[in-house]
Amino acid sequence: MAIITISRGSYTKGRETAEKLADKLGYECIGRKVLIEASQEFNIPEIKLIRALHNVPSVLDRFTYGKERYITFIRRRLLESVQKDNVVYHGLAGHFFLQGIPHAFMVRIIADLEHRIREEMRRESISYEKARQILVKDDQERRKWAQHLYGIDTSDPSLYDLVIGIDRLQVDDAVDIIADAVQRPAFQTTGESQAKLDNLVAAARIESELVMSYPGAKCVIKDGTAHCSIKESPSKEDKINAHVQELLRDHTEIDAIQLHVNPVAD
């Protein structure tokens, strides 16, 4: 059992690969669902979030602490979606949010630019130059929003366990390669790895509650204690601590809350 994330660019057959892989393994396939749920939580129509992927700074910066809150919500939805295991996820930043989870198998599917240009020409009935212009711009924008939101370069191979070039392979070939690789012992779910993911999910839920009152709030759970970090004036620590304890009182998955107030000017 494992979690598989598939990162892809346009015209790399990533979605088709993810769907066929999930069918072969009997896993659930998740894609836009996470974006839709995040849009509901963030109260932005889904179409605006889809467009935001090409112009993230200007869209999210219209909201106070928009970037921080958006990342918090989408991280929570993603982690909750994969917590039950046996999932293939293709979409936003799965490889980023699941770094450090042993049973998460990170895949990147790439294709040669010329291959993608021909596909764009065929689908859109446009010239070579027009197709090339669109794809180059699209690649630049995808890297820009990933860098802006998550501070990562999605083309960095060190983020992935497996990188597959789809040019000479068929989708079924890619599916077979991934399905075989994920059976390796290194990617099997253990009690320890599941506990690590469960802690991540619980921390993400706590952060999504705190961030509404304390933008930039962070949480790490260790040995049953939620270590919550908030940027505020030390003079407000007692008041904030009481508020945080009240906000999180129904979180039965933790035994205690430890508040860390990082000083800012009054």
Number of C-alpha atoms within 10 A of each C-alpha: 17 22 26 29 27 25 25 20 19 16 20 24 17 23 22 14 23 28 19 20 25 21 14 12 14 12 21 18 21 20 17 14 15 22 20 19 16 24 20 12 15 17 9 13 12 17 11 11 20 15 11 15 18 20 16 21 16 10 16 19 11 10 11 10 15 17 20 17 24 21 17 25 24 24 26 23 22 26 21 18 17 24 15 13 18 18 24 28 30 26 20 21 21 22 25 18 17 21 13 12 19 19 22 28 24 23 23 24 21 21 18 13 15 13 14 20 23 18 16 21 16 13 9 10 12 14 14 14 10 13 20 19 12 12 18 12 12 15 14 11 16 20 18 21 20 19 13 15 17 16 12 16 15 23 17 9 12 9 17 19 14 16 18 15 14 19 16 10 10 12 19 13 13 21 21 14 14 21 16 10 15 20 12 9 11 14 19 16 19 15 7 11 17 17 13 16 23 18 20 24 22 21 22 25 21 24 25 26 16 24 19 12 12 19 19 17 22 21 24 18 23 13 9 14 15 24 16 21 19 21 16 17 14 15 11 12 17 12 9 19 17 11 14 20 14 10 13 17 12 9 13 10 14 18 10 17 18 16 19 18 20 12 14 10 7 8
